[in-house]
């Protein structure tokens, strides 16, 4: 019965500390997954940028400290980082002028 099950859990938990939710969430994750789990939104945004692909996204993350830093890089820096074609695509996107309707 549900009551008997609850009593069994109470007996098992005697003299045991309550789990810490942050520690419980990390069980089963390797160290890299635990670190990256906290930065999913910036990684997702990076991976959607023109010129960023599955082959260079991790490399960019390891060589650039933030999206802000990436957005200020020159074309030469981006080309050196991710190659000629990808660097040009990313630079054109990051430095494009907004449409006049958005520039107000």
ABEGO torsion letter per residue (X at the ends): XAAAAAAAAAAAABGBBBBBAAAAAABGBBAAAAAAAAAAAAAAAAAABBGBBAAAAAAAAAABABAAAAAABBAAAAAAAAEAAAAAAAAAAAABBBBAAAAX
